[in-house]
Amino acid sequence: MEGKKAPTFTTIDQHGNQVSLADLQGKQVLLYFYPKDMTSGCTVEANGFEDLYDKFKKMNTEILAVSRDSQTSHQKFCEKEGLTFPILVDEDGSITETYGVWKEKSMYGKKYMGISRESFLIDESGVIIKHWDTVKPANHPQEVLDYLKELK
C-alpha cells in the first residue's frame, strides 16, 4: 500500500466525536491497528504512544488507533490507562478490512480471524508513505518516532 492514497473513512472515537481521515489532510497521520482493548500487548503499545504523544504532535503527526471494540470499551481503556489520543470504533470491521489487517491468525493451534497488529504512516496529502506489517508493541512507538525524525 506504500505510495498509494490511503483509503478514507469516517467513524467515531472513544468520546463519540466524528473522525474522518479526510479532515486530517495537512497533518501526517499514524494509523495503528491493534487486536483488543485492555490486553497486555495492546496496553503496552498504547501507553508507549501516549508517552510520546506530545512529540508526535510537535512533528505535525496525529495518532489514530483502531480496533473492533465498542465505544464503551474504548472509553474504559482510555480511562484506565490515561490515553488521550483518538481511539477509533470499527465494530463492523470496515476500516480493518479496507486496510487489509483483518487476517487469519493462530493461537495454540486454533485458527481464527482477528486484527493483525500493523501501522500505516500517512503523509499530509493522504498518501501512505510507510507500512509496518510486523510490530513489536514495546518498541513500535519509538520506532515510528525515529522514522519521523529521519524524514525531517
VOGU-3710 file (C-alpha; in Angstrom, 3 decimals, decimal comma):
1> megkkaptft> 0,000/0,000/0,000  3,009/2,296/0,288  2,840/5,074/-2,281  -0,935/4,770/-2,665  -3,676/7,082/-1,467  -4,875/5,983/1,969  -8,440/4,657/1,952  -10,678/7,253/3,553  -13,095/6,551/6,373  -15,364/8,297/8,835
11> tidqhgnqvs> -16,169/6,842/12,245  -16,343/7,905/15,890  -13,715/7,912/18,604  -13,911/6,904/22,259  -15,776/10,153/23,081  -18,336/9,817/20,279  -16,656/12,546/18,210  -16,739/12,048/14,455  -13,299/11,420/12,966  -12,661/11,465/9,237
21> ladlqgkqvl> -9,297/10,824/7,648  -10,124/13,479/5,034  -10,429/16,109/7,786  -6,807/15,490/8,797  -5,251/16,495/5,465  -2,365/18,838/6,167  -1,178/16,608/9,033  0,663/13,334/8,977  -1,368/10,504/10,499  -0,103/7,380/12,182
31> lyfypkdmts> -2,957/4,895/11,832  -2,247/1,925/14,048  -4,340/-1,211/14,356  -4,380/-3,359/17,467  -6,298/-6,527/18,385  -8,176/-5,739/21,604  -8,613/-3,161/24,362  -7,040/-3,902/27,745  -4,927/-6,861/26,653  -1,255/-6,933/27,599
41> gctveangfe> 0,431/-6,164/24,256  -2,179/-3,599/23,265  -1,833/-1,821/26,607  1,968/-1,686/26,300  1,734/-0,265/22,772  -0,964/2,296/23,663  0,967/3,509/26,710  4,088/3,845/24,562  2,243/6,048/22,082  0,696/8,079/24,915
51> dlydkfkkmn> 4,141/8,678/26,436  5,362/10,076/23,097  2,111/11,774/22,002  3,381/15,335/22,576  6,467/14,586/20,460  4,264/13,250/17,657  2,086/16,371/17,791  5,180/18,606/17,602  6,054/16,764/14,385  2,589/17,546/12,927
61> teilavsrds> 1,547/13,898/13,306  -1,784/12,727/14,708  -2,061/9,262/16,211  -5,214/7,291/15,452  -5,641/3,828/16,966  -8,193/1,343/15,606  -9,703/-1,876/16,918  -13,068/-3,570/16,580  -14,016/-2,887/20,204  -17,037/-0,745/21,100
71> qtshqkfcek> -17,004/2,928/22,040  -17,739/1,933/25,664  -14,786/-0,463/25,688  -12,524/2,248/24,232  -13,717/4,727/26,893  -12,899/2,282/29,695  -9,497/1,516/28,156  -8,667/5,229/27,889  -9,844/5,991/31,422  -7,908/3,064/32,904
81> egltfpilvd> -4,684/3,862/31,034  -4,913/7,674/30,769  -4,931/7,628/26,962  -5,676/10,955/25,273  -5,218/10,272/21,547  -8,239/9,218/19,440  -9,143/5,534/19,504  -11,496/4,766/16,654  -14,529/2,499/16,709  -14,618/-0,120/13,941
91> edgsitetyg> -17,198/-2,577/15,240  -18,346/-3,523/11,731  -14,751/-4,123/10,620  -14,967/-1,845/7,594  -11,721/0,014/8,352  -9,723/-3,083/9,325  -10,884/-4,905/6,202  -10,205/-1,934/3,907  -6,635/-1,689/5,222  -6,137/-5,463/4,934
101> vwkeksmygk> -5,377/-6,091/8,605  -8,321/-8,464/9,301  -6,466/-11,747/8,859  -6,420/-15,383/9,808  -4,405/-15,861/12,979  -3,436/-18,885/15,025  -3,187/-19,426/18,768  -2,447/-22,787/20,392  -3,122/-24,458/17,049  -6,576/-22,906/16,696
111> kymgisresf> -7,182/-20,708/13,658  -9,396/-17,636/13,930  -9,899/-14,236/12,305  -8,519/-11,178/14,063  -6,712/-7,878/13,693  -3,070/-8,066/12,727  -1,006/-5,518/14,653  0,065/-3,187/11,830  0,590/0,543/11,316  0,416/2,979/8,423
121> lidesgviik> 2,049/6,400/8,219  0,026/8,716/6,002  1,542/11,973/4,764  -0,055/15,426/4,703  -1,611/14,785/1,285  -3,172/11,452/2,275  -0,612/9,056/0,760  0,674/6,031/2,696  4,416/6,547/2,996  5,230/3,689/5,388
131> hwdtvkpanh> 3,562/0,399/6,343  4,777/-1,596/9,314  3,395/-5,116/8,934  5,358/-6,624/11,801  5,041/-4,691/15,033  6,511/-5,316/18,474  4,283/-3,440/20,947  7,060/-2,333/23,313  9,329/-0,894/20,590  6,903/0,335/17,957
141> pqevldylke> 6,072/3,834/19,291  9,768/4,787/19,430  10,379/3,081/16,064  7,736/5,296/14,436  9,057/8,450/16,114  12,594/7,633/14,931  11,267/7,163/11,390  9,547/10,565/11,541  12,808/12,178/12,655  14,598/10,617/9,660
151> lk> 12,027/12,193/7,320  12,774/15,712/8,565
//
